[in-house]
């Protein structure tokens, strides 16, 4: 993003947020989108962004035109915690992507896991009690704020935050105004807290200009 006027920056950020946070029918995206994005930043990663590794068990395959890698070492951690619904979902997402892309699942551990889940031999993780949208769906919102909305503004040379005495806009103040345009009320201070808490992870999450 080149340096735009404040108004244009707010409008562009609002358009990006709309595409990230709402589907084509205008319904809010939530935990399913968070887990899908997380799958593509952890178990399965773009070679171009994260680089190939020299591990002999790394599985490479092409997905929608991009070369991807599946990391079985990281999968072992999730296998050990597969009673957790989120860990189970990441593993199942990875299995489905590899199956669709290659017609099979080369990694035996992941293949066996998927087969046991589909056959019912392995009981499904318990569903956690509903905690409301603020508990799960906001994870996706926060990921979008930290990984996709603030970084382009930083590249446009806006400071990430500002103090009360500062009149110039910051990335967090612009994001707050942009979210308000699409019906999400989140104050500048709240966004600054999200950035302070998660900003160290935005490179790991694969922050980039466009989705």
DAJO-V400938 format. One record per backbone hydrogen bond with DSSP energy under -0.5 kcal/mol. CO is the residue of the C=O (numbers start at 1). NH is the residue of the N-H. If there is no record, write none. Layout:
((CO & NH) (CO & NH))
This chain:
((5 & 9) (6 & 10) (7 & 11) (8 & 12) (9 & 13) (10 & 14) (11 & 15) (12 & 16) (13 & 17) (14 & 18) (15 & 19) (16 & 20) (17 & 21) (18 & 22) (21 & 29) (23 & 26) (27 & 23) (30 & 33) (30 & 34) (31 & 35) (32 & 36) (33 & 37) (34 & 38) (35 & 39) (36 & 40) (38 & 41) (38 & 42) (39 & 42) (39 & 44) (43 & 71) (45 & 69) (46 & 50) (47 & 51) (55 & 58) (58 & 60) (59 & 70) (61 & 68) (63 & 66) (66 & 63) (66 & 68) (67 & 47) (67 & 48) (68 & 61) (69 & 45) (70 & 59) (70 & 72) (71 & 75) (72 & 76) (73 & 77) (74 & 77) (74 & 78) (75 & 79) (76 & 80) (78 & 81) (79 & 82) (81 & 84) (84 & 88) (85 & 89) (86 & 90) (87 & 91) (88 & 92) (89 & 93) (90 & 94) (91 & 95) (92 & 96) (93 & 97) (94 & 98) (95 & 99) (96 & 100) (97 & 101) (98 & 102) (98 & 104) (99 & 103) (106 & 108) (107 & 111) (108 & 112) (109 & 113) (110 & 114) (111 & 115) (112 & 116) (113 & 117) (114 & 118) (115 & 119) (116 & 120) (116 & 121) (116 & 122) (121 & 123) (132 & 135) (132 & 136) (133 & 137) (133 & 138) (136 & 139) (136 & 140) (137 & 140) (137 & 141) (138 & 142) (139 & 143) (140 & 144) (141 & 145) (142 & 146) (143 & 147) (144 & 148) (144 & 149) (145 & 150) (147 & 208) (149 & 153) (150 & 153) (150 & 154) (151 & 155) (152 & 156) (153 & 158) (154 & 157) (159 & 171) (160 & 172) (163 & 166) (170 & 174) (171 & 175) (172 & 176) (173 & 177) (174 & 178) (175 & 179) (176 & 180) (177 & 181) (178 & 182) (179 & 182) (179 & 184) (180 & 183) (183 & 185) (184 & 186) (187 & 191) (188 & 192) (189 & 193) (190 & 194) (191 & 195) (192 & 196) (193 & 197) (194 & 198) (195 & 199) (198 & 201) (199 & 202) (201 & 205) (202 & 207) (203 & 206))
